[in-house]
Amino acid sequence: MNFDKTEILKNICYTELVYGRINKKLKSNFSNVKIEKLIFKTIEETEITNFEKIGKNFYISNLEKNIKITVNSNTFRIITVDKIKK
């Protein structure tokens, strides 16, 4: 499947609840702006071979940062960010 990173980056959006969910999952206390920068940079730097679409979601795995970002493929809304289990 072809993924268009620029389309994802141009359209990503967040809900208020997702910021808390991301901080909880990453065991961090980042500001909303820092979370948005982290996600943008991670998606930008991740090789397209690490993008996967399952059902209605994109899963973007960045092994260097050890995180996987889940994005709704229809709305481009960030759903969550998980640490990758090694």
C-alpha positions, 0 to 999 in steps of 0.5 A, a space after each residue: 500500500 502506498 502511504 503519503 506522509 505529507 498528507 498525514 503530516 498536513 492533516 494530523 489533529 488531536 483531541 484534548 484527551 489524547 495529550 493525557 493519554 500520550 503522557 500516560 503511555 509514555 510515562 512523561 509530562 510533555 506539554 501539548 506543543 511538545 507532544 505535537 512536535 514529537 509526533 510530527 518529527 517522528 512521522 517525518 523521520 520514519 521510513 515509509 516501510 514502517 507505516 502499516 494500515 490495518 482496518 481504519 488506522 495507520 500504525 507508524 513504528 519508529 524503532 529509533 525513538 521506540 514508539 508506535 503512533 496510531 492515527 485514524 486513516 480517515 480523520 488523521 486524528 492521533 489516537 495514541 502513542 505506545 512504546 514498542 516492546 522489545 
